[in-house]
Amino acid sequence: DYYSKKINCYRWVFENINDKNNFKAQADKNPSILNNKSDIKKCEYFALSFHDTEENSRNHFNYLNGFIKNAKKRFGTHIAFGNIEENDGVCGLTDQNGHFNYHHVKNHNFQLKFKIISLL
């Protein structure tokens, strides 16, 4: 259920928009996270996470921060806003938290498309 879409969205990032981990999937940051996961879960871990609104982004982070140790070190310290174009990749469906997974093309240049707008 992935499709190309033009969408304004929000992502957790670190203070420097050019940080190499800002637009890197969790599976690329920590390959061991894939151990004993189903193929569907592996696909999700190779996707980038985005949200449809700043409020949903902040709420989802606050929820995860309540039980994931070092969430700010793992996921980011700021919220960035940007626009994804149809040729940047494919996105999944948006869930009840306003979250969606995104699989990008190789040369995505998201650091040029996103601007940091607030502190988490």
C-alpha positions as CSV (number, residue, x, y, z in Angstrom):
1,D,0.0,0.0,0.0
2,Y,2.7,2.5,-1.0
3,Y,2.2,5.2,-3.5
4,S,3.8,8.4,-4.9
5,K,2.4,11.5,-3.3
6,K,3.2,15.2,-3.0
7,I,2.8,16.1,0.7
8,N,3.8,18.6,3.3
9,C,5.2,16.7,6.3
10,Y,7.2,16.8,9.5
11,R,10.2,14.7,10.7
12,W,12.3,14.5,13.8
13,V,15.9,15.7,13.2
14,F,19.0,16.7,15.0
15,E,20.0,20.3,15.5
16,N,22.1,20.4,12.3
17,I,19.8,19.7,9.3
18,N,22.9,18.2,7.5
19,D,23.4,15.6,10.3
20,K,24.0,12.3,8.5
21,N,21.4,10.6,10.6
22,N,18.5,13.0,10.0
23,F,17.2,11.2,6.9
24,K,18.5,7.7,7.6
25,A,16.2,4.7,8.4
26,Q,16.4,3.0,11.7
27,A,17.6,-0.2,10.0
28,D,20.5,1.7,8.5
29,K,21.4,3.3,11.8
30,N,21.2,0.0,13.7
31,P,21.0,-3.2,11.5
32,S,20.7,-5.5,14.5
33,I,17.2,-4.1,15.0
34,L,16.1,-6.4,12.1
35,N,17.0,-9.6,14.0
36,N,14.0,-11.9,14.3
37,K,11.7,-9.4,12.5
38,S,9.1,-10.4,9.9
39,D,9.6,-9.2,6.4
40,I,6.9,-6.6,6.8
41,K,8.6,-5.2,10.0
42,K,11.9,-5.2,8.2
43,C,10.3,-3.1,5.4
44,E,9.0,-0.7,8.0
45,Y,12.4,-0.3,9.7
46,F,14.0,0.6,6.3
47,A,11.4,3.4,5.8
48,L,11.7,7.0,7.0
49,S,9.1,8.2,9.5
50,F,7.1,11.3,8.8
51,H,4.0,13.0,10.3
52,D,1.2,14.9,8.7
53,T,1.1,17.8,11.3
54,E,3.6,19.3,13.7
55,E,1.2,18.5,16.6
56,N,1.0,14.8,15.7
57,S,4.8,14.7,15.3
58,R,5.3,16.2,18.8
59,N,2.6,14.0,20.4
60,H,4.1,10.9,18.9
61,F,7.6,11.8,20.0
62,N,6.4,12.5,23.6
63,Y,4.6,9.2,23.7
64,L,7.8,7.3,22.5
65,N,10.0,9.3,24.8
66,G,8.0,8.0,27.8
67,F,9.3,4.5,27.3
68,I,12.2,4.5,24.9
69,K,15.5,5.2,26.6
70,N,17.6,8.0,25.0
71,A,14.8,8.8,22.5
72,K,16.4,12.2,21.7
73,K,19.7,10.5,20.9
74,R,18.1,8.0,18.7
75,F,15.4,10.0,16.9
76,G,16.3,13.7,17.1
77,T,16.0,16.9,19.1
78,H,14.0,19.0,16.7
79,I,11.1,19.0,14.3
80,A,11.7,19.9,10.6
81,F,9.0,20.8,8.1
82,G,9.3,20.0,4.4
83,N,7.6,19.0,1.2
84,I,8.0,15.6,-0.5
85,E,7.4,15.5,-4.2
86,E,6.0,12.6,-6.1
87,N,9.4,11.7,-7.6
88,D,11.1,11.5,-4.2
89,G,9.8,8.0,-3.4
90,V,6.6,6.3,-2.1
91,C,4.7,6.7,1.1
92,G,2.5,4.3,3.1
93,L,-0.9,5.1,4.6
94,T,-1.2,7.6,7.4
95,D,-2.1,6.0,10.7
96,Q,-4.2,7.3,13.6
97,N,-1.2,9.1,15.0
98,G,-0.6,11.0,11.8
99,H,2.5,8.9,11.1
100,F,3.4,7.4,7.8
101,N,6.4,5.4,6.5
102,Y,8.3,6.6,3.4
103,H,10.7,4.8,1.1
104,H,12.8,7.4,-0.7
105,V,14.8,7.3,-4.0
106,K,18.6,7.1,-3.6
107,N,19.3,10.8,-4.3
108,H,16.6,12.4,-2.2
109,N,18.3,15.6,-0.9
110,F,15.9,16.0,2.0
111,Q,18.3,18.2,3.9
112,L,17.6,20.8,1.1
113,K,13.8,20.3,1.3
114,F,13.4,20.5,5.1
115,K,13.8,23.3,7.5
116,I,14.0,23.0,11.3
117,I,11.0,24.7,12.8
118,S,10.9,23.8,16.5
119,L,12.7,22.1,19.4
120,L,11.3,18.8,20.7
